[in-house]
Amino acid sequence: MARQDARNIVVTGGGTGIGFEVARRFVDLGERVVIVGRRRSVLERAAVELGPDVTPLACDLADPDDVEAALASLPAQVDVLVNNAGSRETPMGAGPHAVLARWRGDFERNVLTAVLLTESIRDRLTPGTGRVITVSSIAALRGAGSYGAAKASLHAWNHFLAAQLGASGITANIVAPGTVSGTEFFGPRLDEAEVSRRAARTLLGRIGEPGEVAGAVVFLASEDARFITGEILHCNGGELLGR
């Protein structure tokens, strides 16, 4: 049950994986949560599992008309926005049309999904205590074609956003996970051999779990993180250091 002084939390991509665990952590803290994503049935199942303080909202966040239509269903005041929605789809082929589809698709799914919603609700962010937390990827630093370039764009945008929001006392930060199990991102590619290969690249000898990334997100949304902004919090088990 939400606390009397509960914050309003919006989590995109909240139906599965990292986003679902982020929503769960906030619910456990007694907050009110809206989970946003494209697949209504997935969101509704997640909301049932998470409890009565979670509201599902179906929206294609890369479509400005869809975002505009969704605004009426979002809280009038948003205390924490978690931009977690994103995916990677690689069209086959090497010709210019396939390259365009790949780069445009990754930009739309990973950059516009964050930027369009954030810009649309900027005036709803709570002055003094508002938080914007965007989930990026180790791919932004390691390099991964169009997907890595899209995630790196979020880093540059976050620096700009933090500077804009700072005067209002609102923070904007990035969480950049490494390989994480229990998500839809890798699909069948993350078999036992691939898990072992990726685990060996970390200092901890294992890949991450969605709840561990969610913990980093919840920390940045907390009062303890009120003086942290414009930063990238790496959550990769030591797979990549010093960036």
TAPETA-V592156 format. One record per residue. PSI is psi in degrees with one decimal (999 if undefined). NEAR is the number of other ideal C-beta (glycine too) atoms within 12 Angstrom. Layout:
BEGIN
psi=(PSI | PSI)
near=(NEAR | NEAR)
END
This chain:
BEGIN
psi=(133.9 | 143.1 | 161.2 | -33.9 | 29.1 | 144.0 | 157.6 | 118.7 | 134.0 | 123.4 | 116.2 | 151.8 | 35.1 | 4.7 | -21.1 | 168.2 | -133.8 | -44.4 | -39.4 | -43.8 | -34.9 | -48.6 | -42.0 | -43.8 | -42.2 | -38.4 | -42.4 | -26.0 | -1.6 | 20.7 | 162.8 | 132.8 | 135.4 | 124.2 | 132.6 | 140.1 | 177.6 | -30.8 | 103.7 | -44.9 | -38.8 | -44.2 | -41.9 | -39.6 | -42.7 | -42.6 | -39.2 | -42.9 | -37.1 | -26.9 | 177.7 | -13.9 | 12.4 | 128.4 | 124.4 | 140.8 | 110.7 | 128.7 | 135.5 | 102.8 | -9.3 | -1.4 | 112.4 | -32.5 | -40.2 | -42.2 | -44.8 | -40.7 | -30.4 | -16.5 | -34.4 | -21.5 | -3.3 | 155.2 | 146.1 | -26.7 | 127.1 | 120.1 | -37.6 | 127.2 | 122.7 | 108.4 | 91.4 | -19.2 | 138.4 | 158.4 | 173.9 | 120.1 | 127.7 | 101.0 | 141.3 | 156.4 | 157.8 | 0.4 | 171.6 | -32.0 | -40.4 | -40.0 | -44.7 | -45.4 | -40.2 | -49.1 | -42.7 | -41.7 | -45.0 | -35.5 | -45.9 | -43.9 | -24.8 | -22.1 | -54.9 | -32.9 | -29.4 | -46.1 | -44.4 | -44.1 | -44.6 | -47.1 | -31.4 | -25.7 | 16.0 | -39.9 | -10.0 | -10.3 | 135.9 | 117.1 | 138.9 | -35.0 | -0.4 | 150.6 | 135.7 | 122.2 | 123.7 | 131.1 | 119.5 | -136.5 | 152.2 | -21.8 | -26.3 | -25.6 | -33.1 | -30.0 | 124.0 | 54.6 | -139.5 | -34.1 | -47.9 | -39.4 | -38.6 | -45.1 | -36.5 | -32.2 | -35.8 | -34.1 | -46.2 | -42.6 | -39.1 | -38.1 | -45.2 | -44.7 | -43.6 | -39.7 | -37.6 | -39.2 | -16.6 | -39.1 | -22.8 | 4.7 | 19.0 | 133.7 | 155.2 | 121.2 | 165.2 | 140.9 | 124.2 | 97.6 | 156.5 | -148.2 | 129.4 | 132.3 | 170.6 | 25.5 | 171.9 | -2.3 | -47.8 | -26.9 | -141.1 | -9.2 | -26.2 | 65.8 | -177.1 | -40.9 | -40.1 | -37.4 | -44.9 | -41.4 | -44.6 | -36.6 | -36.7 | -18.9 | -12.3 | 163.9 | -19.6 | -8.4 | 23.3 | 163.5 | 170.6 | 173.7 | 150.9 | -38.5 | -28.0 | -37.6 | -41.2 | -37.4 | -37.8 | -39.6 | -47.5 | -37.0 | -47.3 | -19.8 | -3.2 | 168.0 | -31.3 | -19.8 | 19.3 | -18.1 | 18.1 | 120.9 | 153.5 | 18.0 | 163.8 | 115.5 | 111.4 | 133.5 | 74.7 | 14.5 | 21.0 | 18.5 | -32.1 | 127.4 | 152.3 | 29.9 | 999)
near=(14 | 22 | 15 | 9 | 12 | 21 | 33 | 33 | 47 | 52 | 53 | 55 | 43 | 49 | 40 | 34 | 37 | 46 | 51 | 38 | 40 | 50 | 46 | 33 | 34 | 41 | 34 | 23 | 29 | 18 | 37 | 32 | 47 | 43 | 47 | 48 | 41 | 30 | 24 | 18 | 15 | 24 | 33 | 20 | 19 | 35 | 30 | 16 | 21 | 34 | 21 | 14 | 25 | 37 | 31 | 34 | 37 | 28 | 36 | 26 | 44 | 29 | 20 | 20 | 14 | 23 | 31 | 19 | 17 | 29 | 27 | 13 | 20 | 33 | 28 | 16 | 22 | 38 | 35 | 47 | 49 | 49 | 45 | 48 | 45 | 44 | 32 | 29 | 22 | 21 | 19 | 11 | 12 | 12 | 11 | 12 | 14 | 17 | 18 | 17 | 21 | 27 | 26 | 22 | 27 | 35 | 30 | 31 | 36 | 42 | 36 | 31 | 41 | 42 | 35 | 31 | 41 | 40 | 27 | 32 | 37 | 23 | 18 | 26 | 36 | 28 | 19 | 17 | 24 | 36 | 45 | 48 | 52 | 50 | 48 | 45 | 44 | 39 | 32 | 38 | 26 | 25 | 16 | 23 | 20 | 30 | 32 | 25 | 27 | 36 | 41 | 31 | 32 | 43 | 36 | 22 | 32 | 37 | 22 | 19 | 33 | 31 | 17 | 21 | 31 | 23 | 12 | 23 | 18 | 34 | 41 | 41 | 42 | 43 | 46 | 39 | 46 | 36 | 38 | 39 | 28 | 24 | 32 | 26 | 37 | 20 | 14 | 10 | 17 | 22 | 13 | 13 | 12 | 18 | 22 | 16 | 16 | 29 | 25 | 18 | 23 | 26 | 15 | 19 | 15 | 22 | 34 | 38 | 23 | 34 | 26 | 29 | 44 | 39 | 26 | 39 | 46 | 36 | 27 | 39 | 41 | 25 | 18 | 12 | 23 | 19 | 14 | 24 | 29 | 26 | 24 | 36 | 32 | 30 | 38 | 36 | 27 | 20 | 31 | 25 | 15 | 9 | 18)
END
